[in-house]
């Protein structure tokens, strides 16, 4: 389930949806190759119209973050390295080859998975 705080931040509804999904990809809550929920499910979860979701998906596709596939599937495309969750199920912060921690972006809220 996407972050529910999209309505608490400024911008148009489309910009809020784009920002929320982009942040979830950058934070690792959505990983490369993962299928997004259906347009209707996203619209319901984010409390926006199907039109708004479709327009946001066009923007994300133009950025290369989402791939539209036949059969109305949308797949996340991210170059962010995938790291397995820790024992408590929390995403790990990736480390560089030198072993230093890479700064993670702040979480906007609940995860995509209910």
N, CA, C and O atoms as a GROMACS GRO file, in nm:
protein
  456
    1UNK      N    1   0.085  -0.118   0.000
    1UNK     CA    2   0.000   0.000   0.000
    1UNK      C    3   0.089   0.123   0.000
    1UNK      O    4   0.184   0.128   0.077
    2UNK      N    5   0.061   0.222  -0.084
    2UNK     CA    6   0.146   0.340  -0.091
    2UNK      C    7   0.134   0.427   0.034
    2UNK      O    8   0.040   0.413   0.112
    3UNK      N    9   0.228   0.513   0.049
    3UNK     CA   10   0.225   0.606   0.160
    3UNK      C   11   0.097   0.687   0.157
    3UNK      O   12   0.056   0.735   0.051
    4UNK      N   13   0.034   0.702   0.270
    4UNK     CA   14  -0.093   0.774   0.278
    4UNK      C   15  -0.075   0.924   0.297
    4UNK      O   16  -0.173   0.997   0.301
    5UNK      N   17   0.050   0.970   0.308
    5UNK     CA   18   0.074   1.110   0.335
    5UNK      C   19   0.083   1.195   0.209
    5UNK      O   20   0.121   1.312   0.216
    6UNK      N   21   0.049   1.138   0.095
    6UNK     CA   22   0.057   1.215  -0.030
    6UNK      C   23  -0.028   1.340  -0.023
    6UNK      O   24   0.011   1.443  -0.079
    7UNK      N   25  -0.142   1.334   0.043
    7UNK     CA   26  -0.230   1.450   0.051
    7UNK      C   27  -0.180   1.556   0.147
    7UNK      O   28  -0.228   1.669   0.146
    8UNK      N   29  -0.082   1.520   0.232
    8UNK     CA   30  -0.032   1.614   0.331
    8UNK      C   31   0.080   1.702   0.276
    8UNK      O   32   0.124   1.795   0.344
    9UNK      N   33   0.127   1.676   0.156
    9UNK     CA   34   0.237   1.750   0.096
    9UNK      C   35   0.183   1.836  -0.018
    9UNK      O   36   0.079   1.803  -0.075
   10UNK      N   37   0.251   1.944  -0.051
   10UNK     CA   38   0.203   2.036  -0.154
   10UNK      C   39   0.212   1.981  -0.295
   10UNK      O   40   0.274   1.877  -0.319
   11UNK      N   41   0.149   2.052  -0.388
   11UNK     CA   42   0.152   2.016  -0.529
   11UNK      C   43   0.017   1.963  -0.576
   11UNK      O   44  -0.074   1.942  -0.496
   12UNK      N   45   0.008   1.942  -0.708
   12UNK     CA   46  -0.115   1.885  -0.762
   12UNK      C   47  -0.125   1.739  -0.720
   12UNK      O   48  -0.028   1.680  -0.674
   13UNK      N   49  -0.244   1.681  -0.735
   13UNK     CA   50  -0.260   1.540  -0.700
   13UNK      C   51  -0.165   1.452  -0.780
   13UNK      O   52  -0.104   1.360  -0.726
   14UNK      N   53  -0.152   1.482  -0.908
   14UNK     CA   54  -0.060   1.404  -0.993
   14UNK      C   55   0.083   1.415  -0.941
   14UNK      O   56   0.152   1.314  -0.930
   15UNK      N   57   0.128   1.535  -0.908
   15UNK     CA   58   0.263   1.555  -0.856
   15UNK      C   59   0.282   1.480  -0.725
   15UNK      O   60   0.389   1.424  -0.700
   16UNK      N   61   0.180   1.479  -0.641
   16UNK     CA   62   0.188   1.408  -0.513
   16UNK      C   63   0.201   1.257  -0.534
   16UNK      O   64   0.279   1.191  -0.465
   17UNK      N   65   0.125   1.204  -0.629
   17UNK     CA   66   0.133   1.060  -0.658
   17UNK      C   67   0.272   1.026  -0.713
   17UNK      O   68   0.334   0.928  -0.670
   18UNK      N   69   0.320   1.107  -0.807
   18UNK     CA   70   0.453   1.084  -0.864
   18UNK      C   71   0.558   1.088  -0.754
   18UNK      O   72   0.644   1.000  -0.746
   19UNK      N   73   0.552   1.190  -0.670
   19UNK     CA   74   0.650   1.206  -0.562
   19UNK      C   75   0.646   1.087  -0.465
   19UNK      O   76   0.750   1.038  -0.423
   20UNK      N   77   0.526   1.042  -0.430
   20UNK     CA   78   0.511   0.931  -0.337
   20UNK      C   79   0.571   0.803  -0.394
   20UNK      O   80   0.647   0.734  -0.327
   21UNK      N   81   0.537   0.772  -0.519
   21UNK     CA   82   0.588   0.649  -0.580
   21UNK      C   83   0.739   0.659  -0.603
   21UNK      O   84   0.812   0.563  -0.579
   22UNK      N   85   0.786   0.775  -0.649
   22UNK     CA   86   0.930   0.794  -0.668
   22UNK      C   87   1.004   0.774  -0.535
   22UNK      O   88   1.106   0.706  -0.531
   23UNK      N   89   0.953   0.833  -0.428
   23UNK     CA   90   1.016   0.818  -0.297
   23UNK      C   91   1.016   0.672  -0.252
   23UNK      O   92   1.114   0.625  -0.194
   24UNK      N   93   0.906   0.601  -0.277
   24UNK     CA   94   0.899   0.460  -0.238
   24UNK      C   95   0.999   0.375  -0.317
   24UNK      O   96   1.053   0.278  -0.264
   25UNK      N   97   1.023   0.411  -0.443
   25UNK     CA   98   1.124   0.340  -0.523
   25UNK      C   99   1.263   0.372  -0.469
   25UNK      O  100   1.344   0.282  -0.449
   26UNK      N  101   1.290   0.500  -0.446
   26UNK     CA  102   1.422   0.541  -0.397
   26UNK      C  103   1.453   0.486  -0.259
   26UNK      O  104   1.568   0.458  -0.227
   27UNK      N  105   1.349   0.469  -0.176
   27UNK     CA  106   1.368   0.417  -0.041
   27UNK      C  107   1.374   0.264  -0.038
   27UNK      O  108   1.403   0.205   0.066
   28UNK      N  109   1.346   0.201  -0.151
   28UNK     CA  110   1.352   0.055  -0.156
   28UNK      C  111   1.225  -0.016  -0.115
   28UNK      O  112   1.224  -0.139  -0.105
   29UNK      N  113   1.118   0.059  -0.091
   29UNK     CA  114   0.989  -0.006  -0.060
   29UNK      C  115   0.929  -0.067  -0.184
   29UNK      O  116   0.850  -0.162  -0.176
   30UNK      N  117   0.965  -0.014  -0.300
   30UNK     CA  118   0.930  -0.073  -0.430
   30UNK      C  119   1.061  -0.107  -0.497
   30UNK      O  120   1.148  -0.021  -0.510
   31UNK      N  121   1.076  -0.232  -0.541
   31UNK     CA  122   1.204  -0.276  -0.596
   31UNK      C  123   1.194  -0.306  -0.745
   31UNK      O  124   1.085  -0.330  -0.797
   32UNK      N  125   1.307  -0.304  -0.811
   32UNK     CA  126   1.315  -0.330  -0.953
   32UNK      C  127   1.249  -0.463  -0.987
   32UNK      O  128   1.277  -0.565  -0.924
   33UNK      N  129   1.162  -0.461  -1.087
   33UNK     CA  130   1.093  -0.582  -1.132
   33UNK      C  131   0.961  -0.609  -1.063
   33UNK      O  132   0.886  -0.698  -1.105
   34UNK      N  133   0.930  -0.535  -0.959
   34UNK     CA  134   0.805  -0.555  -0.885
   34UNK      C  135   0.688  -0.496  -0.963
   34UNK      O  136   0.697  -0.385  -1.016
   35UNK      N  137   0.578  -0.570  -0.970
   35UNK     CA  138   0.457  -0.520  -1.036
   35UNK      C  139   0.381  -0.429  -0.939
   35UNK      O  140   0.366  -0.461  -0.821
   36UNK      N  141   0.335  -0.317  -0.992
   36UNK     CA  142   0.252  -0.226  -0.912
   36UNK      C  143   0.110  -0.280  -0.905
   36UNK      O  144   0.068  -0.357  -0.991
   37UNK      N  145   0.035  -0.240  -0.802
   37UNK     CA  146  -0.107  -0.275  -0.798
   37UNK      C  147  -0.179  -0.218  -0.919
   37UNK      O  148  -0.125  -0.131  -0.989
   38UNK      N  149  -0.299  -0.265  -0.945
   38UNK     CA  150  -0.377  -0.216  -1.059
   38UNK      C  151  -0.405  -0.066  -1.042
   38UNK      O  152  -0.397  -0.012  -0.932
   39UNK      N  153  -0.438  -0.003  -1.154
   39UNK     CA  154  -0.469   0.140  -1.153
   39UNK      C  155  -0.582   0.171  -1.055
   39UNK      O  156  -0.574   0.266  -0.977
   40UNK      N  157  -0.686   0.089  -1.060
   40UNK     CA  158  -0.800   0.113  -0.969
   40UNK      C  159  -0.760   0.097  -0.823
   40UNK      O  160  -0.801   0.175  -0.737
   41UNK      N  161  -0.679  -0.006  -0.794
   41UNK     CA  162  -0.634  -0.027  -0.656
   41UNK      C  163  -0.547   0.090  -0.608
   41UNK      O  164  -0.562   0.136  -0.495
   42UNK      N  165  -0.456   0.136  -0.695
   42UNK     CA  166  -0.373   0.252  -0.658
   42UNK      C  167  -0.459   0.375  -0.633
   42UNK      O  168  -0.438   0.447  -0.535
   43UNK      N  169  -0.556   0.398  -0.722
   43UNK     CA  170  -0.645   0.514  -0.706
   43UNK      C  171  -0.719   0.508  -0.573
   43UNK      O  172  -0.733   0.608  -0.504
   44UNK      N  173  -0.766   0.391  -0.538
   44UNK     CA  174  -0.838   0.374  -0.412
   44UNK      C  175  -0.745   0.395  -0.293
   44UNK      O  176  -0.780   0.465  -0.198
   45UNK      N  177  -0.627   0.334  -0.298
   45UNK     CA  178  -0.531   0.345  -0.188
   45UNK      C  179  -0.484   0.489  -0.167
   45UNK      O  180  -0.465   0.532  -0.053
   46UNK      N  181  -0.466   0.562  -0.277
   46UNK     CA  182  -0.413   0.698  -0.268
   46UNK      C  183  -0.523   0.803  -0.266
   46UNK      O  184  -0.496   0.923  -0.256
   47UNK      N  185  -0.647   0.758  -0.275
   47UNK     CA  186  -0.764   0.846  -0.269
   47UNK      C  187  -0.760   0.954  -0.377
   47UNK      O  188  -0.782   1.072  -0.350
   48UNK      N  189  -0.732   0.908  -0.500
   48UNK     CA  190  -0.733   0.996  -0.618
   48UNK      C  191  -0.808   0.924  -0.729
   48UNK      O  192  -0.849   0.809  -0.713
   49UNK      N  193  -0.827   0.992  -0.842
   49UNK     CA  194  -0.898   0.932  -0.954
   49UNK      C  195  -0.807   0.840  -1.035
   49UNK      O  196  -0.685   0.849  -1.026
   50UNK      N  197  -0.869   0.753  -1.113
   50UNK     CA  198  -0.796   0.666  -1.205
   50UNK      C  199  -0.719   0.753  -1.305
   50UNK      O  200  -0.606   0.722  -1.341
   51UNK      N  201  -0.781   0.861  -1.351
   51UNK     CA  202  -0.715   0.954  -1.444
   51UNK      C  203  -0.585   1.007  -1.384
   51UNK      O  204  -0.482   1.011  -1.451
   52UNK      N  205  -0.589   1.047  -1.256
   52UNK     CA  206  -0.470   1.100  -1.190
   52UNK      C  207  -0.360   0.995  -1.184
   52UNK      O  208  -0.243   1.026  -1.209
   53UNK      N  209  -0.395   0.871  -1.153
   53UNK     CA  210  -0.296   0.762  -1.150
   53UNK      C  211  -0.236   0.742  -1.289
   53UNK      O  212  -0.114   0.730  -1.302
   54UNK      N  213  -0.320   0.738  -1.392
   54UNK     CA  214  -0.271   0.719  -1.529
   54UNK      C  215  -0.175   0.830  -1.570
   54UNK      O  216  -0.072   0.804  -1.632
   55UNK      N  217  -0.207   0.953  -1.537
   55UNK     CA  218  -0.120   1.066  -1.570
   55UNK      C  219   0.012   1.057  -1.492
   55UNK      O  220   0.118   1.086  -1.547
   56UNK      N  221   0.004   1.019  -1.366
   56UNK     CA  222   0.125   1.004  -1.285
   56UNK      C  223   0.213   0.892  -1.342
   56UNK      O  224   0.336   0.905  -1.343
   57UNK      N  225   0.151   0.784  -1.387
   57UNK     CA  226   0.227   0.672  -1.444
   57UNK      C  227   0.299   0.714  -1.572
   57UNK      O  228   0.410   0.668  -1.600
   58UNK      N  229   0.235   0.802  -1.651
   58UNK     CA  230   0.301   0.854  -1.772
   58UNK      C  231   0.427   0.931  -1.734
   58UNK      O  232   0.531   0.916  -1.798
   59UNK      N  233   0.418   1.012  -1.630
   59UNK     CA  234   0.535   1.089  -1.584
   59UNK      C  235   0.645   0.996  -1.535
   59UNK      O  236   0.762   1.015  -1.568
   60UNK      N  237   0.607   0.896  -1.455
   60UNK     CA  238   0.706   0.802  -1.401
   60UNK      C  239   0.770   0.720  -1.513
   60UNK      O  240   0.888   0.687  -1.507
   61UNK      N  241   0.691   0.685  -1.615
   61UNK     CA  242   0.744   0.610  -1.729
   61UNK      C  243   0.844   0.696  -1.806
   61UNK      O  244   0.947   0.647  -1.852
   62UNK      N  245   0.813   0.825  -1.822
   62UNK     CA  246   0.905   0.914  -1.894
   62UNK      C  247   1.036   0.932  -1.818
   62UNK      O  248   1.139   0.963  -1.878
   63UNK      N  249   1.033   0.914  -1.686
   63UNK     CA  250   1.154   0.921  -1.603
   63UNK      C  251   1.230   0.788  -1.602
   63UNK      O  252   1.342   0.780  -1.554
   64UNK      N  253   1.166   0.685  -1.656
   64UNK     CA  254   1.229   0.553  -1.657
   64UNK      C  255   1.211   0.475  -1.528
   64UNK      O  256   1.278   0.374  -1.507
   65UNK      N  257   1.121   0.521  -1.440
   65UNK     CA  258   1.100   0.452  -1.312
   65UNK      C  259   0.994   0.343  -1.320
   65UNK      O  260   0.991   0.252  -1.237
   66UNK      N  261   0.906   0.353  -1.420
   66UNK     CA  262   0.798   0.256  -1.439
   66UNK      C  263   0.801   0.211  -1.584
   66UNK      O  264   0.823   0.291  -1.674
   67UNK      N  265   0.778   0.082  -1.604
   67UNK     CA  266   0.768   0.028  -1.740
   67UNK      C  267   0.626  -0.022  -1.760
   67UNK      O  268   0.575  -0.103  -1.682
   68UNK      N  269   0.562   0.027  -1.865
   68UNK     CA  270   0.428  -0.020  -1.898
   68UNK      C  271   0.441  -0.146  -1.983
   68UNK      O  272   0.509  -0.145  -2.085
   69UNK      N  273   0.376  -0.252  -1.941
   69UNK     CA  274   0.382  -0.379  -2.014
   69UNK      C  275   0.244  -0.414  -2.068
   69UNK      O  276   0.142  -0.369  -2.016
   70UNK      N  277   0.242  -0.496  -2.175
   70UNK     CA  278   0.113  -0.542  -2.227
   70UNK      C  279   0.032  -0.611  -2.118
   70UNK      O  280   0.088  -0.673  -2.027
   71UNK      N  281  -0.098  -0.600  -2.128
   71UNK     CA  282  -0.185  -0.660  -2.026
   71UNK      C  283  -0.204  -0.567  -1.908
   71UNK      O  284  -0.243  -0.611  -1.799
   72UNK      N  285  -0.178  -0.438  -1.928
   72UNK     CA  286  -0.200  -0.334  -1.827
   72UNK      C  287  -0.115  -0.354  -1.702
   72UNK      O  288  -0.155  -0.316  -1.592
   73UNK      N  289   0.003  -0.414  -1.718
   73UNK     CA  290   0.093  -0.429  -1.604
   73UNK      C  291   0.192  -0.314  -1.604
   73UNK      O  292   0.238  -0.269  -1.708
   74UNK      N  293   0.224  -0.268  -1.485
   74UNK     CA  294   0.327  -0.166  -1.468
   74UNK      C  295   0.433  -0.224  -1.376
   74UNK      O  296   0.403  -0.273  -1.267
   75UNK      N  297   0.557  -0.216  -1.420
   75UNK     CA  298   0.668  -0.275  -1.348
   75UNK      C  299   0.763  -0.166  -1.304
   75UNK      O  300   0.792  -0.072  -1.379
   76UNK      N  301   0.813  -0.178  -1.181
   76UNK     CA  302   0.910  -0.083  -1.128
   76UNK      C  303   1.044  -0.107  -1.196
   76UNK      O  304   1.088  -0.221  -1.211
   77UNK      N  305   1.109   0.001  -1.237
   77UNK     CA  306   1.244  -0.005  -1.293
   77UNK      C  307   1.333   0.086  -1.210
   77UNK      O  308   1.317   0.208  -1.210
   78UNK      N  309   1.425   0.026  -1.139
   78UNK     CA  310   1.511   0.102  -1.050
   78UNK      C  311   1.652   0.048  -1.056
   78UNK      O  312   1.672  -0.074  -1.063
   79UNK      N  313   1.750   0.136  -1.054
   79UNK     CA  314   1.889   0.092  -1.052
   79UNK      C  315   1.940   0.081  -0.909
   79UNK      O  316   2.057   0.049  -0.886
   80UNK      N  317   1.851   0.107  -0.812
   80UNK     CA  318   1.890   0.098  -0.671
   80UNK      C  319   1.924  -0.047  -0.638
   80UNK      O  320   1.847  -0.136  -0.673
   81UNK      N  321   2.037  -0.072  -0.570
   81UNK     CA  322   2.071  -0.209  -0.535
   81UNK      C  323   1.970  -0.268  -0.439
   81UNK      O  324   1.923  -0.202  -0.347
   82UNK      N  325   1.936  -0.393  -0.461
   82UNK     CA  326   1.840  -0.462  -0.376
   82UNK      C  327   1.915  -0.532  -0.264
   82UNK      O  328   2.006  -0.611  -0.288
   83UNK      N  329   1.875  -0.501  -0.140
   83UNK     CA  330   1.934  -0.568  -0.025
   83UNK      C  331   1.823  -0.639   0.050
   83UNK      O  332   1.714  -0.584   0.064
   84UNK      N  333   1.849  -0.759   0.100
   84UNK     CA  334   1.744  -0.831   0.171
   84UNK      C  335   1.713  -0.762   0.304
   84UNK      O  336   1.799  -0.692   0.358
   85UNK      N  337   1.591  -0.780   0.356
   85UNK     CA  338   1.556  -0.719   0.484
   85UNK      C  339   1.635  -0.784   0.597
   85UNK      O  340   1.684  -0.896   0.583
   86UNK      N  341   1.648  -0.712   0.708
   86UNK     CA  342   1.715  -0.771   0.823
   86UNK      C  343   1.623  -0.871   0.892
   86UNK      O  344   1.512  -0.897   0.844
   87UNK      N  345   1.666  -0.926   1.002
   87UNK     CA  346   1.588  -1.031   1.071
   87UNK      C  347   1.451  -0.982   1.117
   87UNK      O  348   1.357  -1.061   1.127
   88UNK      N  349   1.439  -0.853   1.146
   88UNK     CA  350   1.311  -0.798   1.192
   88UNK      C  351   1.221  -0.760   1.076
   88UNK      O  352   1.110  -0.711   1.098
   89UNK      N  353   1.266  -0.783   0.951
   89UNK     CA  354   1.184  -0.752   0.835
   89UNK      C  355   1.199  -0.610   0.786
   89UNK      O  356   1.128  -0.570   0.694
   90UNK      N  357   1.290  -0.533   0.845
   90UNK     CA  358   1.312  -0.394   0.802
   90UNK      C  359   1.411  -0.393   0.687
   90UNK      O  360   1.504  -0.474   0.685
   91UNK      N  361   1.394  -0.301   0.590
   91UNK     CA  362   1.491  -0.292   0.482
   91UNK      C  363   1.627  -0.251   0.538
   91UNK      O  364   1.634  -0.166   0.628
   92UNK      N  365   1.733  -0.310   0.488
   92UNK     CA  366   1.868  -0.272   0.529
   92UNK      C  367   1.912  -0.152   0.447
   92UNK      O  368   1.869  -0.133   0.333
   93UNK      N  369   1.998  -0.072   0.507
   93UNK     CA  370   2.059   0.038   0.434
   93UNK      C  371   2.178  -0.018   0.359
   93UNK      O  372   2.266  -0.079   0.420
   94UNK      N  373   2.182   0.000   0.225
   94UNK     CA  374   2.295  -0.054   0.149
   94UNK      C  375   2.427   0.006   0.194
   94UNK      O  376   2.431   0.120   0.240
   95UNK      N  377   2.535  -0.070   0.182
   95UNK     CA  378   2.667  -0.020   0.216
   95UNK      C  379   2.750  -0.010   0.091
   95UNK      O  380   2.729  -0.084  -0.005
   96UNK      N  381   2.845   0.080   0.091
   96UNK     CA  382   2.934   0.093  -0.024
   96UNK      C  383   3.041  -0.014  -0.015
   96UNK      O  384   3.045  -0.089   0.082
   97UNK      N  385   3.127  -0.024  -0.117
   97UNK     CA  386   3.232  -0.124  -0.116
   97UNK      C  387   3.331  -0.098  -0.003
   97UNK      O  388   3.399  -0.190   0.042
   98UNK      N  389   3.341   0.026   0.044
   98UNK     CA  390   3.430   0.059   0.155
   98UNK      C  391   3.365   0.027   0.289
   98UNK      O  392   3.430   0.037   0.393
   99UNK      N  393   3.237  -0.011   0.287
   99UNK     CA  394   3.167  -0.048   0.409
   99UNK      C  395   3.098   0.066   0.479
   99UNK      O  396   3.038   0.046   0.585
  100UNK      N  397   3.103   0.187   0.424
  100UNK     CA  398   3.034   0.299   0.487
  100UNK      C  399   2.888   0.295   0.452
  100UNK      O  400   2.851   0.250   0.343
  101UNK      N  401   2.806   0.341   0.538
  101UNK     CA  402   2.661   0.342   0.515
  101UNK      C  403   2.624   0.446   0.411
  101UNK      O  404   2.679   0.556   0.408
  102UNK      N  405   2.531   0.408   0.325
  102UNK     CA  406   2.477   0.500   0.226
  102UNK      C  407   2.352   0.562   0.286
  102UNK      O  408   2.269   0.492   0.342
  103UNK      N  409   2.339   0.693   0.276
  103UNK     CA  410   2.224   0.761   0.336
  103UNK      C  411   2.096   0.717   0.267
  103UNK      O  412   2.087   0.716   0.145
  104UNK      N  413   1.997   0.681   0.348
  104UNK     CA  414   1.866   0.641   0.295
  104UNK      C  415   1.772   0.760   0.301
  104UNK      O  416   1.778   0.843   0.392
  105UNK      N  417   1.684   0.768   0.202
  105UNK     CA  418   1.584   0.874   0.203
  105UNK      C  419   1.481   0.848   0.312
  105UNK      O  420   1.458   0.733   0.350
  106UNK      N  421   1.419   0.954   0.361
  106UNK     CA  422   1.320   0.941   0.467
  106UNK      C  423   1.195   0.870   0.416
  106UNK      O  424   1.153   0.890   0.302
  107UNK      N  425   1.139   0.789   0.500
  107UNK     CA  426   1.018   0.716   0.466
  107UNK      C  427   0.898   0.809   0.470
  107UNK      O  428   0.888   0.894   0.558
  108UNK      N  429   0.806   0.793   0.376
  108UNK     CA  430   0.685   0.874   0.375
  108UNK      C  431   0.571   0.808   0.450
  108UNK      O  432   0.470   0.873   0.476
  109UNK      N  433   0.583   0.683   0.486
  109UNK     CA  434   0.473   0.620   0.559
  109UNK      C  435   0.470   0.471   0.541
  109UNK      O  436   0.573   0.406   0.532
  110UNK      N  437   0.348   0.418   0.535
  110UNK     CA  438   0.326   0.273   0.530
  110UNK      C  439   0.385   0.211   0.404
  110UNK      O  440   0.405   0.278   0.303
  111UNK      N  441   0.413   0.082   0.412
  111UNK     CA  442   0.470   0.013   0.297
  111UNK      C  443   0.360  -0.017   0.196
  111UNK      O  444   0.242  -0.003   0.225
  112UNK      N  445   0.403  -0.060   0.076
  112UNK     CA  446   0.311  -0.092  -0.031
  112UNK      C  447   0.241  -0.223  -0.006
  112UNK      O  448   0.135  -0.249  -0.063
  113UNK      N  449   0.297  -0.305   0.077
  113UNK     CA  450   0.241  -0.438   0.098
  113UNK      C  451   0.158  -0.439   0.226
  113UNK      O  452   0.210  -0.411   0.334
  114UNK      N  453   0.032  -0.472   0.213
  114UNK     CA  454  -0.055  -0.475   0.332
  114UNK      C  455  -0.036  -0.605   0.406
  114UNK      O  456  -0.099  -0.627   0.509
   0.00000   0.00000   0.00000
